[in-house]
Amino acid sequence: MDIIGIGGTELLLIVLLAVIVLGPERLVTTARKLGVYVREAKGYINSLTDELKVEMDILEEIKEAKADIDEIIK
């Protein structure tokens, strides 16, 4: 198991430290907030990716139109 370069033992150590530092009550609320932030970040990234794909498609269409115009002019 390798999540973002963090192996299983490192992940376990991080969780144990979080339990010790935050305590069981605050750990649950913190984990929920972190989950919300991660979900929102994924949404923003997906939205940005979709917008970039649309822009790349438009750019490709412009290049094709330019090539067609250059053929007509020649």
LUMLUMDREN-2810 file (N, C-alpha, C; in Angstrom, 1 decimal):
<atoms>
<atom><aa>M</aa><ch>A</ch><at>N</at><xx>0.8</xx><yy>-1.2</yy><zz>0.0</zz></atom>
<atom><aa>M</aa><ch>A</ch><at>CA</at><xx>0.0</xx><yy>0.0</yy><zz>0.0</zz></atom>
<atom><aa>M</aa><ch>A</ch><at>C</at><xx>0.9</xx><yy>1.2</yy><zz>0.0</zz></atom>
<atom><aa>D</aa><ch>A</ch><at>N</at><xx>0.7</xx><yy>2.1</yy><zz>-1.0</zz></atom>
<atom><aa>D</aa><ch>A</ch><at>CA</at><xx>1.5</xx><yy>3.3</yy><zz>-1.1</zz></atom>
<atom><aa>D</aa><ch>A</ch><at>C</at><xx>0.7</xx><yy>4.4</yy><zz>-1.5</zz></atom>
<atom><aa>I</aa><ch>A</ch><at>N</at><xx>0.3</xx><yy>5.3</yy><zz>-0.6</zz></atom>
<atom><aa>I</aa><ch>A</ch><at>CA</at><xx>-0.5</xx><yy>6.4</yy><zz>-0.8</zz></atom>
<atom><aa>I</aa><ch>A</ch><at>C</at><xx>0.3</xx><yy>7.7</yy><zz>-0.8</zz></atom>
<atom><aa>I</aa><ch>A</ch><at>N</at><xx>0.5</xx><yy>8.3</yy><zz>-1.9</zz></atom>
<atom><aa>I</aa><ch>A</ch><at>CA</at><xx>1.3</xx><yy>9.6</yy><zz>-2.1</zz></atom>
<atom><aa>I</aa><ch>A</ch><at>C</at><xx>2.7</xx><yy>9.4</yy><zz>-1.5</zz></atom>
<atom><aa>G</aa><ch>A</ch><at>N</at><xx>3.3</xx><yy>8.2</yy><zz>-1.7</zz></atom>
<atom><aa>G</aa><ch>A</ch><at>CA</at><xx>4.6</xx><yy>8.0</yy><zz>-1.2</zz></atom>
<atom><aa>G</aa><ch>A</ch><at>C</at><xx>4.7</xx><yy>7.6</yy><zz>0.2</zz></atom>
<atom><aa>I</aa><ch>A</ch><at>N</at><xx>3.5</xx><yy>7.4</yy><zz>0.9</zz></atom>
<atom><aa>I</aa><ch>A</ch><at>CA</at><xx>3.5</xx><yy>7.0</yy><zz>2.3</zz></atom>
<atom><aa>I</aa><ch>A</ch><at>C</at><xx>3.1</xx><yy>5.5</yy><zz>2.4</zz></atom>
<atom><aa>G</aa><ch>A</ch><at>N</at><xx>4.0</xx><yy>4.8</yy><zz>3.0</zz></atom>
<atom><aa>G</aa><ch>A</ch><at>CA</at><xx>3.7</xx><yy>3.3</yy><zz>3.1</zz></atom>
<atom><aa>G</aa><ch>A</ch><at>C</at><xx>2.8</xx><yy>3.0</yy><zz>4.3</zz></atom>
<atom><aa>G</aa><ch>A</ch><at>N</at><xx>2.5</xx><yy>1.8</yy><zz>4.5</zz></atom>
<atom><aa>G</aa><ch>A</ch><at>CA</at><xx>1.6</xx><yy>1.4</yy><zz>5.5</zz></atom>
<atom><aa>G</aa><ch>A</ch><at>C</at><xx>2.1</xx><yy>1.7</yy><zz>6.9</zz></atom>
<atom><aa>T</aa><ch>A</ch><at>N</at><xx>3.4</xx><yy>1.5</yy><zz>7.2</zz></atom>
<atom><aa>T</aa><ch>A</ch><at>CA</at><xx>3.9</xx><yy>1.8</yy><zz>8.6</zz></atom>
<atom><aa>T</aa><ch>A</ch><at>C</at><xx>3.9</xx><yy>3.3</yy><zz>8.8</zz></atom>
<atom><aa>E</aa><ch>A</ch><at>N</at><xx>4.2</xx><yy>4.1</yy><zz>7.8</zz></atom>
<atom><aa>E</aa><ch>A</ch><at>CA</at><xx>4.2</xx><yy>5.5</yy><zz>8.0</zz></atom>
<atom><aa>E</aa><ch>A</ch><at>C</at><xx>2.8</xx><yy>6.0</yy><zz>8.3</zz></atom>
<atom><aa>L</aa><ch>A</ch><at>N</at><xx>1.8</xx><yy>5.5</yy><zz>7.5</zz></atom>
<atom><aa>L</aa><ch>A</ch><at>CA</at><xx>0.4</xx><yy>5.9</yy><zz>7.7</zz></atom>
<atom><aa>L</aa><ch>A</ch><at>C</at><xx>-0.1</xx><yy>5.5</yy><zz>9.1</zz></atom>
<atom><aa>L</aa><ch>A</ch><at>N</at><xx>0.3</xx><yy>4.3</yy><zz>9.5</zz></atom>
<atom><aa>L</aa><ch>A</ch><at>CA</at><xx>-0.1</xx><yy>3.9</yy><zz>10.9</zz></atom>
<atom><aa>L</aa><ch>A</ch><at>C</at><xx>0.5</xx><yy>4.8</yy><zz>11.9</zz></atom>
<atom><aa>L</aa><ch>A</ch><at>N</at><xx>1.7</xx><yy>5.2</yy><zz>11.8</zz></atom>
<atom><aa>L</aa><ch>A</ch><at>CA</at><xx>2.4</xx><yy>6.1</yy><zz>12.7</zz></atom>
<atom><aa>L</aa><ch>A</ch><at>C</at><xx>1.7</xx><yy>7.4</yy><zz>12.7</zz></atom>
<atom><aa>I</aa><ch>A</ch><at>N</at><xx>1.3</xx><yy>7.9</yy><zz>11.6</zz></atom>
<atom><aa>I</aa><ch>A</ch><at>CA</at><xx>0.6</xx><yy>9.2</yy><zz>11.5</zz></atom>
<atom><aa>I</aa><ch>A</ch><at>C</at><xx>-0.7</xx><yy>9.2</yy><zz>12.2</zz></atom>
<atom><aa>V</aa><ch>A</ch><at>N</at><xx>-1.5</xx><yy>8.1</yy><zz>12.0</zz></atom>
<atom><aa>V</aa><ch>A</ch><at>CA</at><xx>-2.8</xx><yy>7.9</yy><zz>12.7</zz></atom>
<atom><aa>V</aa><ch>A</ch><at>C</at><xx>-2.6</xx><yy>7.8</yy><zz>14.2</zz></atom>
<atom><aa>L</aa><ch>A</ch><at>N</at><xx>-1.6</xx><yy>7.1</yy><zz>14.6</zz></atom>
<atom><aa>L</aa><ch>A</ch><at>CA</at><xx>-1.4</xx><yy>7.0</yy><zz>16.1</zz></atom>
<atom><aa>L</aa><ch>A</ch><at>C</at><xx>-1.0</xx><yy>8.3</yy><zz>16.7</zz></atom>
<atom><aa>L</aa><ch>A</ch><at>N</at><xx>-0.1</xx><yy>9.1</yy><zz>16.0</zz></atom>
<atom><aa>L</aa><ch>A</ch><at>CA</at><xx>0.2</xx><yy>10.4</yy><zz>16.5</zz></atom>
<atom><aa>L</aa><ch>A</ch><at>C</at><xx>-1.0</xx><yy>11.3</yy><zz>16.5</zz></atom>
<atom><aa>A</aa><ch>A</ch><at>N</at><xx>-1.8</xx><yy>11.2</yy><zz>15.5</zz></atom>
<atom><aa>A</aa><ch>A</ch><at>CA</at><xx>-3.1</xx><yy>12.0</yy><zz>15.4</zz></atom>
<atom><aa>A</aa><ch>A</ch><at>C</at><xx>-4.0</xx><yy>11.7</yy><zz>16.6</zz></atom>
<atom><aa>V</aa><ch>A</ch><at>N</at><xx>-4.1</xx><yy>10.4</yy><zz>16.9</zz></atom>
<atom><aa>V</aa><ch>A</ch><at>CA</at><xx>-5.0</xx><yy>10.0</yy><zz>18.1</zz></atom>
<atom><aa>V</aa><ch>A</ch><at>C</at><xx>-4.4</xx><yy>10.6</yy><zz>19.4</zz></atom>
<atom><aa>I</aa><ch>A</ch><at>N</at><xx>-3.1</xx><yy>10.5</yy><zz>19.5</zz></atom>
<atom><aa>I</aa><ch>A</ch><at>CA</at><xx>-2.4</xx><yy>11.0</yy><zz>20.7</zz></atom>
<atom><aa>I</aa><ch>A</ch><at>C</at><xx>-2.6</xx><yy>12.5</yy><zz>20.8</zz></atom>
<atom><aa>V</aa><ch>A</ch><at>N</at><xx>-2.3</xx><yy>13.3</yy><zz>19.7</zz></atom>
<atom><aa>V</aa><ch>A</ch><at>CA</at><xx>-2.3</xx><yy>14.7</yy><zz>19.8</zz></atom>
<atom><aa>V</aa><ch>A</ch><at>C</at><xx>-3.7</xx><yy>15.3</yy><zz>19.9</zz></atom>
<atom><aa>L</aa><ch>A</ch><at>N</at><xx>-4.6</xx><yy>14.8</yy><zz>19.0</zz></atom>
<atom><aa>L</aa><ch>A</ch><at>CA</at><xx>-6.0</xx><yy>15.3</yy><zz>18.9</zz></atom>
<atom><aa>L</aa><ch>A</ch><at>C</at><xx>-7.0</xx><yy>14.7</yy><zz>19.9</zz></atom>
<atom><aa>G</aa><ch>A</ch><at>N</at><xx>-6.7</xx><yy>13.5</yy><zz>20.3</zz></atom>
<atom><aa>G</aa><ch>A</ch><at>CA</at><xx>-7.7</xx><yy>12.7</yy><zz>21.1</zz></atom>
<atom><aa>G</aa><ch>A</ch><at>C</at><xx>-8.8</xx><yy>12.2</yy><zz>20.3</zz></atom>
<atom><aa>P</aa><ch>A</ch><at>N</at><xx>-9.5</xx><yy>11.2</yy><zz>20.8</zz></atom>
<atom><aa>P</aa><ch>A</ch><at>CA</at><xx>-10.5</xx><yy>10.5</yy><zz>20.0</zz></atom>
<atom><aa>P</aa><ch>A</ch><at>C</at><xx>-11.7</xx><yy>11.4</yy><zz>19.6</zz></atom>
<atom><aa>E</aa><ch>A</ch><at>N</at><xx>-12.1</xx><yy>12.4</yy><zz>20.4</zz></atom>
<atom><aa>E</aa><ch>A</ch><at>CA</at><xx>-13.2</xx><yy>13.2</yy><zz>20.1</zz></atom>
<atom><aa>E</aa><ch>A</ch><at>C</at><xx>-12.9</xx><yy>14.2</yy><zz>18.9</zz></atom>
<atom><aa>R</aa><ch>A</ch><at>N</at><xx>-11.8</xx><yy>14.9</yy><zz>19.0</zz></atom>
<atom><aa>R</aa><ch>A</ch><at>CA</at><xx>-11.4</xx><yy>15.9</yy><zz>18.0</zz></atom>
<atom><aa>R</aa><ch>A</ch><at>C</at><xx>-10.9</xx><yy>15.2</yy><zz>16.8</zz></atom>
<atom><aa>L</aa><ch>A</ch><at>N</at><xx>-10.4</xx><yy>14.0</yy><zz>16.9</zz></atom>
<atom><aa>L</aa><ch>A</ch><at>CA</at><xx>-9.9</xx><yy>13.2</yy><zz>15.7</zz></atom>
<atom><aa>L</aa><ch>A</ch><at>C</at><xx>-11.0</xx><yy>13.0</yy><zz>14.7</zz></atom>
<atom><aa>V</aa><ch>A</ch><at>N</at><xx>-12.2</xx><yy>12.6</yy><zz>15.2</zz></atom>
<atom><aa>V</aa><ch>A</ch><at>CA</at><xx>-13.4</xx><yy>12.3</yy><zz>14.3</zz></atom>
<atom><aa>V</aa><ch>A</ch><at>C</at><xx>-13.8</xx><yy>13.5</yy><zz>13.6</zz></atom>
<atom><aa>T</aa><ch>A</ch><at>N</at><xx>-14.0</xx><yy>14.7</yy><zz>14.3</zz></atom>
<atom><aa>T</aa><ch>A</ch><at>CA</at><xx>-14.4</xx><yy>15.9</yy><zz>13.6</zz></atom>
<atom><aa>T</aa><ch>A</ch><at>C</at><xx>-13.3</xx><yy>16.4</yy><zz>12.7</zz></atom>
<atom><aa>T</aa><ch>A</ch><at>N</at><xx>-12.1</xx><yy>16.3</yy><zz>13.0</zz></atom>
<atom><aa>T</aa><ch>A</ch><at>CA</at><xx>-11.0</xx><yy>16.7</yy><zz>12.2</zz></atom>
<atom><aa>T</aa><ch>A</ch><at>C</at><xx>-10.9</xx><yy>15.8</yy><zz>10.9</zz></atom>
<atom><aa>A</aa><ch>A</ch><at>N</at><xx>-11.1</xx><yy>14.5</yy><zz>11.1</zz></atom>
<atom><aa>A</aa><ch>A</ch><at>CA</at><xx>-11.2</xx><yy>13.6</yy><zz>9.9</zz></atom>
<atom><aa>A</aa><ch>A</ch><at>C</at><xx>-12.3</xx><yy>14.0</yy><zz>9.0</zz></atom>
<atom><aa>R</aa><ch>A</ch><at>N</at><xx>-13.5</xx><yy>14.3</yy><zz>9.5</zz></atom>
<atom><aa>R</aa><ch>A</ch><at>CA</at><xx>-14.6</xx><yy>14.7</yy><zz>8.7</zz></atom>
<atom><aa>R</aa><ch>A</ch><at>C</at><xx>-14.3</xx><yy>16.0</yy><zz>7.9</zz></atom>
<atom><aa>K</aa><ch>A</ch><at>N</at><xx>-13.8</xx><yy>17.0</yy><zz>8.6</zz></atom>
<atom><aa>K</aa><ch>A</ch><at>CA</at><xx>-13.4</xx><yy>18.2</yy><zz>8.0</zz></atom>
<atom><aa>K</aa><ch>A</ch><at>C</at><xx>-12.4</xx><yy>18.0</yy><zz>6.9</zz></atom>
<atom><aa>L</aa><ch>A</ch><at>N</at><xx>-11.4</xx><yy>17.1</yy><zz>7.1</zz></atom>
<atom><aa>L</aa><ch>A</ch><at>CA</at><xx>-10.4</xx><yy>16.8</yy><zz>6.1</zz></atom>
<atom><aa>L</aa><ch>A</ch><at>C</at><xx>-11.0</xx><yy>16.1</yy><zz>4.9</zz></atom>
<atom><aa>G</aa><ch>A</ch><at>N</at><xx>-12.0</xx><yy>15.3</yy><zz>5.2</zz></atom>
<atom><aa>G</aa><ch>A</ch><at>CA</at><xx>-12.7</xx><yy>14.6</yy><zz>4.1</zz></atom>
<atom><aa>G</aa><ch>A</ch><at>C</at><xx>-13.5</xx><yy>15.6</yy><zz>3.2</zz></atom>
<atom><aa>V</aa><ch>A</ch><at>N</at><xx>-14.1</xx><yy>16.5</yy><zz>3.9</zz></atom>
<atom><aa>V</aa><ch>A</ch><at>CA</at><xx>-14.8</xx><yy>17.6</yy><zz>3.1</zz></atom>
<atom><aa>V</aa><ch>A</ch><at>C</at><xx>-13.9</xx><yy>18.4</yy><zz>2.3</zz></atom>
<atom><aa>Y</aa><ch>A</ch><at>N</at><xx>-12.7</xx><yy>18.8</yy><zz>2.8</zz></atom>
<atom><aa>Y</aa><ch>A</ch><at>CA</at><xx>-11.8</xx><yy>19.6</yy><zz>2.1</zz></atom>
<atom><aa>Y</aa><ch>A</ch><at>C</at><xx>-11.2</xx><yy>18.8</yy><zz>0.9</zz></atom>
<atom><aa>V</aa><ch>A</ch><at>N</at><xx>-10.9</xx><yy>17.5</yy><zz>1.1</zz></atom>
<atom><aa>V</aa><ch>A</ch><at>CA</at><xx>-10.4</xx><yy>16.7</yy><zz>0.0</zz></atom>
<atom><aa>V</aa><ch>A</ch><at>C</at><xx>-11.4</xx><yy>16.5</yy><zz>-1.1</zz></atom>
<atom><aa>R</aa><ch>A</ch><at>N</at><xx>-12.7</xx><yy>16.3</yy><zz>-0.7</zz></atom>
<atom><aa>R</aa><ch>A</ch><at>CA</at><xx>-13.7</xx><yy>16.2</yy><zz>-1.7</zz></atom>
<atom><aa>R</aa><ch>A</ch><at>C</at><xx>-13.9</xx><yy>17.5</yy><zz>-2.5</zz></atom>
<atom><aa>E</aa><ch>A</ch><at>N</at><xx>-13.9</xx><yy>18.6</yy><zz>-1.8</zz></atom>
<atom><aa>E</aa><ch>A</ch><at>CA</at><xx>-14.0</xx><yy>19.9</yy><zz>-2.5</zz></atom>
<atom><aa>E</aa><ch>A</ch><at>C</at><xx>-12.8</xx><yy>20.1</yy><zz>-3.4</zz></atom>
<atom><aa>A</aa><ch>A</ch><at>N</at><xx>-11.6</xx><yy>19.8</yy><zz>-3.0</zz></atom>
<atom><aa>A</aa><ch>A</ch><at>CA</at><xx>-10.4</xx><yy>19.9</yy><zz>-3.8</zz></atom>
<atom><aa>A</aa><ch>A</ch><at>C</at><xx>-10.5</xx><yy>19.1</yy><zz>-5.1</zz></atom>
<atom><aa>K</aa><ch>A</ch><at>N</at><xx>-11.0</xx><yy>17.8</yy><zz>-4.9</zz></atom>
<atom><aa>K</aa><ch>A</ch><at>CA</at><xx>-11.1</xx><yy>16.9</yy><zz>-6.1</zz></atom>
<atom><aa>K</aa><ch>A</ch><at>C</at><xx>-12.2</xx><yy>17.5</yy><zz>-7.0</zz></atom>
<atom><aa>G</aa><ch>A</ch><at>N</at><xx>-13.2</xx><yy>18.1</yy><zz>-6.5</zz></atom>
<atom><aa>G</aa><ch>A</ch><at>CA</at><xx>-14.2</xx><yy>18.7</yy><zz>-7.3</zz></atom>
<atom><aa>G</aa><ch>A</ch><at>C</at><xx>-13.7</xx><yy>19.9</yy><zz>-8.1</zz></atom>
<atom><aa>Y</aa><ch>A</ch><at>N</at><xx>-12.8</xx><yy>20.7</yy><zz>-7.5</zz></atom>
<atom><aa>Y</aa><ch>A</ch><at>CA</at><xx>-12.2</xx><yy>21.9</yy><zz>-8.2</zz></atom>
<atom><aa>Y</aa><ch>A</ch><at>C</at><xx>-11.3</xx><yy>21.4</yy><zz>-9.2</zz></atom>
<atom><aa>I</aa><ch>A</ch><at>N</at><xx>-10.5</xx><yy>20.3</yy><zz>-8.9</zz></atom>
<atom><aa>I</aa><ch>A</ch><at>CA</at><xx>-9.5</xx><yy>19.8</yy><zz>-9.9</zz></atom>
<atom><aa>I</aa><ch>A</ch><at>C</at><xx>-10.3</xx><yy>19.2</yy><zz>-11.1</zz></atom>
<atom><aa>N</aa><ch>A</ch><at>N</at><xx>-11.3</xx><yy>18.4</yy><zz>-10.8</zz></atom>
<atom><aa>N</aa><ch>A</ch><at>CA</at><xx>-12.1</xx><yy>17.9</yy><zz>-11.9</zz></atom>
<atom><aa>N</aa><ch>A</ch><at>C</at><xx>-12.7</xx><yy>18.9</yy><zz>-12.8</zz></atom>
<atom><aa>S</aa><ch>A</ch><at>N</at><xx>-13.2</xx><yy>20.0</yy><zz>-12.1</zz></atom>
<atom><aa>S</aa><ch>A</ch><at>CA</at><xx>-13.8</xx><yy>21.1</yy><zz>-12.9</zz></atom>
<atom><aa>S</aa><ch>A</ch><at>C</at><xx>-12.8</xx><yy>21.8</yy><zz>-13.8</zz></atom>
<atom><aa>L</aa><ch>A</ch><at>N</at><xx>-11.6</xx><yy>22.0</yy><zz>-13.2</zz></atom>
<atom><aa>L</aa><ch>A</ch><at>CA</at><xx>-10.5</xx><yy>22.6</yy><zz>-14.0</zz></atom>
<atom><aa>L</aa><ch>A</ch><at>C</at><xx>-10.1</xx><yy>21.7</yy><zz>-15.1</zz></atom>
<atom><aa>T</aa><ch>A</ch><at>N</at><xx>-10.0</xx><yy>20.4</yy><zz>-14.9</zz></atom>
<atom><aa>T</aa><ch>A</ch><at>CA</at><xx>-9.6</xx><yy>19.5</yy><zz>-15.9</zz></atom>
<atom><aa>T</aa><ch>A</ch><at>C</at><xx>-10.7</xx><yy>19.5</yy><zz>-17.1</zz></atom>
<atom><aa>D</aa><ch>A</ch><at>N</at><xx>-11.9</xx><yy>19.5</yy><zz>-16.7</zz></atom>
<atom><aa>D</aa><ch>A</ch><at>CA</at><xx>-13.0</xx><yy>19.6</yy><zz>-17.7</zz></atom>
<atom><aa>D</aa><ch>A</ch><at>C</at><xx>-12.9</xx><yy>20.9</yy><zz>-18.6</zz></atom>
<atom><aa>E</aa><ch>A</ch><at>N</at><xx>-12.6</xx><yy>22.0</yy><zz>-17.9</zz></atom>
<atom><aa>E</aa><ch>A</ch><at>CA</at><xx>-12.5</xx><yy>23.3</yy><zz>-18.6</zz></atom>
<atom><aa>E</aa><ch>A</ch><at>C</at><xx>-11.3</xx><yy>23.3</yy><zz>-19.5</zz></atom>
<atom><aa>L</aa><ch>A</ch><at>N</at><xx>-10.2</xx><yy>22.7</yy><zz>-19.1</zz></atom>
<atom><aa>L</aa><ch>A</ch><at>CA</at><xx>-9.0</xx><yy>22.6</yy><zz>-19.9</zz></atom>
<atom><aa>L</aa><ch>A</ch><at>C</at><xx>-9.2</xx><yy>21.7</yy><zz>-21.1</zz></atom>
<atom><aa>K</aa><ch>A</ch><at>N</at><xx>-10.0</xx><yy>20.6</yy><zz>-20.9</zz></atom>
<atom><aa>K</aa><ch>A</ch><at>CA</at><xx>-10.3</xx><yy>19.8</yy><zz>-22.1</zz></atom>
<atom><aa>K</aa><ch>A</ch><at>C</at><xx>-11.1</xx><yy>20.5</yy><zz>-23.1</zz></atom>
<atom><aa>V</aa><ch>A</ch><at>N</at><xx>-12.1</xx><yy>21.3</yy><zz>-22.7</zz></atom>
<atom><aa>V</aa><ch>A</ch><at>CA</at><xx>-12.9</xx><yy>22.1</yy><zz>-23.6</zz></atom>
<atom><aa>V</aa><ch>A</ch><at>C</at><xx>-12.0</xx><yy>23.1</yy><zz>-24.3</zz></atom>
<atom><aa>E</aa><ch>A</ch><at>N</at><xx>-11.1</xx><yy>23.8</yy><zz>-23.6</zz></atom>
<atom><aa>E</aa><ch>A</ch><at>CA</at><xx>-10.3</xx><yy>24.8</yy><zz>-24.2</zz></atom>
<atom><aa>E</aa><ch>A</ch><at>C</at><xx>-9.3</xx><yy>24.1</yy><zz>-25.2</zz></atom>
<atom><aa>M</aa><ch>A</ch><at>N</at><xx>-8.8</xx><yy>22.9</yy><zz>-24.9</zz></atom>
<atom><aa>M</aa><ch>A</ch><at>CA</at><xx>-7.9</xx><yy>22.2</yy><zz>-25.8</zz></atom>
<atom><aa>M</aa><ch>A</ch><at>C</at><xx>-8.7</xx><yy>21.8</yy><zz>-27.1</zz></atom>
<atom><aa>D</aa><ch>A</ch><at>N</at><xx>-10.0</xx><yy>21.4</yy><zz>-26.9</zz></atom>
<atom><aa>D</aa><ch>A</ch><at>CA</at><xx>-10.8</xx><yy>21.0</yy><zz>-28.1</zz></atom>
<atom><aa>D</aa><ch>A</ch><at>C</at><xx>-11.0</xx><yy>22.3</yy><zz>-29.0</zz></atom>
<atom><aa>I</aa><ch>A</ch><at>N</at><xx>-11.3</xx><yy>23.4</yy><zz>-28.4</zz></atom>
<atom><aa>I</aa><ch>A</ch><at>CA</at><xx>-11.5</xx><yy>24.6</yy><zz>-29.1</zz></atom>
<atom><aa>I</aa><ch>A</ch><at>C</at><xx>-10.2</xx><yy>25.0</yy><zz>-29.9</zz></atom>
<atom><aa>L</aa><ch>A</ch><at>N</at><xx>-9.0</xx><yy>24.9</yy><zz>-29.2</zz></atom>
<atom><aa>L</aa><ch>A</ch><at>CA</at><xx>-7.8</xx><yy>25.2</yy><zz>-29.8</zz></atom>
<atom><aa>L</aa><ch>A</ch><at>C</at><xx>-7.5</xx><yy>24.3</yy><zz>-31.0</zz></atom>
<atom><aa>E</aa><ch>A</ch><at>N</at><xx>-7.8</xx><yy>23.0</yy><zz>-30.9</zz></atom>
<atom><aa>E</aa><ch>A</ch><at>CA</at><xx>-7.7</xx><yy>22.0</yy><zz>-31.9</zz></atom>
<atom><aa>E</aa><ch>A</ch><at>C</at><xx>-8.5</xx><yy>22.4</yy><zz>-33.1</zz></atom>
<atom><aa>E</aa><ch>A</ch><at>N</at><xx>-9.8</xx><yy>22.8</yy><zz>-32.9</zz></atom>
<atom><aa>E</aa><ch>A</ch><at>CA</at><xx>-10.7</xx><yy>23.2</yy><zz>-33.9</zz></atom>
<atom><aa>E</aa><ch>A</ch><at>C</at><xx>-10.1</xx><yy>24.5</yy><zz>-34.6</zz></atom>
<atom><aa>I</aa><ch>A</ch><at>N</at><xx>-9.6</xx><yy>25.4</yy><zz>-33.9</zz></atom>
<atom><aa>I</aa><ch>A</ch><at>CA</at><xx>-9.0</xx><yy>26.6</yy><zz>-34.5</zz></atom>
<atom><aa>I</aa><ch>A</ch><at>C</at><xx>-7.8</xx><yy>26.2</yy><zz>-35.4</zz></atom>
<atom><aa>K</aa><ch>A</ch><at>N</at><xx>-7.0</xx><yy>25.3</yy><zz>-34.9</zz></atom>
<atom><aa>K</aa><ch>A</ch><at>CA</at><xx>-5.8</xx><yy>24.9</yy><zz>-35.7</zz></atom>
<atom><aa>K</aa><ch>A</ch><at>C</at><xx>-6.3</xx><yy>24.2</yy><zz>-37.0</zz></atom>
<atom><aa>E</aa><ch>A</ch><at>N</at><xx>-7.4</xx><yy>23.4</yy><zz>-36.9</zz></atom>
<atom><aa>E</aa><ch>A</ch><at>CA</at><xx>-7.9</xx><yy>22.8</yy><zz>-38.1</zz></atom>
<atom><aa>E</aa><ch>A</ch><at>C</at><xx>-8.5</xx><yy>23.8</yy><zz>-39.1</zz></atom>
<atom><aa>A</aa><ch>A</ch><at>N</at><xx>-9.2</xx><yy>24.8</yy><zz>-38.6</zz></atom>
<atom><aa>A</aa><ch>A</ch><at>CA</at><xx>-9.8</xx><yy>25.8</yy><zz>-39.4</zz></atom>
<atom><aa>A</aa><ch>A</ch><at>C</at><xx>-8.7</xx><yy>26.6</yy><zz>-40.1</zz></atom>
<atom><aa>K</aa><ch>A</ch><at>N</at><xx>-7.6</xx><yy>26.9</yy><zz>-39.3</zz></atom>
<atom><aa>K</aa><ch>A</ch><at>CA</at><xx>-6.5</xx><yy>27.6</yy><zz>-39.9</zz></atom>
<atom><aa>K</aa><ch>A</ch><at>C</at><xx>-5.8</xx><yy>26.8</yy><zz>-41.1</zz></atom>
<atom><aa>A</aa><ch>A</ch><at>N</at><xx>-5.7</xx><yy>25.5</yy><zz>-40.8</zz></atom>
<atom><aa>A</aa><ch>A</ch><at>CA</at><xx>-5.1</xx><yy>24.7</yy><zz>-41.9</zz></atom>
<atom><aa>A</aa><ch>A</ch><at>C</at><xx>-6.0</xx><yy>24.6</yy><zz>-43.1</zz></atom>
<atom><aa>D</aa><ch>A</ch><at>N</at><xx>-7.3</xx><yy>24.6</yy><zz>-42.9</zz></atom>
<atom><aa>D</aa><ch>A</ch><at>CA</at><xx>-8.2</xx><yy>24.6</yy><zz>-44.0</zz></atom>
<atom><aa>D</aa><ch>A</ch><at>C</at><xx>-8.1</xx><yy>26.0</yy><zz>-44.8</zz></atom>
<atom><aa>I</aa><ch>A</ch><at>N</at><xx>-8.0</xx><yy>27.1</yy><zz>-44.1</zz></atom>
<atom><aa>I</aa><ch>A</ch><at>CA</at><xx>-7.9</xx><yy>28.4</yy><zz>-44.7</zz></atom>
<atom><aa>I</aa><ch>A</ch><at>C</at><xx>-6.6</xx><yy>28.5</yy><zz>-45.5</zz></atom>
<atom><aa>D</aa><ch>A</ch><at>N</at><xx>-5.5</xx><yy>28.0</yy><zz>-44.9</zz></atom>
<atom><aa>D</aa><ch>A</ch><at>CA</at><xx>-4.2</xx><yy>28.0</yy><zz>-45.6</zz></atom>
<atom><aa>D</aa><ch>A</ch><at>C</at><xx>-4.3</xx><yy>27.2</yy><zz>-46.9</zz></atom>
<atom><aa>E</aa><ch>A</ch><at>N</at><xx>-5.0</xx><yy>26.1</yy><zz>-46.9</zz></atom>
<atom><aa>E</aa><ch>A</ch><at>CA</at><xx>-5.1</xx><yy>25.3</yy><zz>-48.1</zz></atom>
<atom><aa>E</aa><ch>A</ch><at>C</at><xx>-5.9</xx><yy>26.0</yy><zz>-49.1</zz></atom>
<atom><aa>I</aa><ch>A</ch><at>N</at><xx>-7.0</xx><yy>26.7</yy><zz>-48.7</zz></atom>
<atom><aa>I</aa><ch>A</ch><at>CA</at><xx>-7.8</xx><yy>27.4</yy><zz>-49.7</zz></atom>
<atom><aa>I</aa><ch>A</ch><at>C</at><xx>-7.0</xx><yy>28.6</yy><zz>-50.3</zz></atom>
<atom><aa>I</aa><ch>A</ch><at>N</at><xx>-6.2</xx><yy>29.3</yy><zz>-49.5</zz></atom>
<atom><aa>I</aa><ch>A</ch><at>CA</at><xx>-5.4</xx><yy>30.4</yy><zz>-50.0</zz></atom>
<atom><aa>I</aa><ch>A</ch><at>C</at><xx>-4.4</xx><yy>30.0</yy><zz>-50.9</zz></atom>
<atom><aa>K</aa><ch>A</ch><at>N</at><xx>-3.8</xx><yy>28.8</yy><zz>-50.8</zz></atom>
<atom><aa>K</aa><ch>A</ch><at>CA</at><xx>-2.7</xx><yy>28.4</yy><zz>-51.6</zz></atom>
<atom><aa>K</aa><ch>A</ch><at>C</at><xx>-3.2</xx><yy>28.0</yy><zz>-52.9</zz></atom>
</atoms>
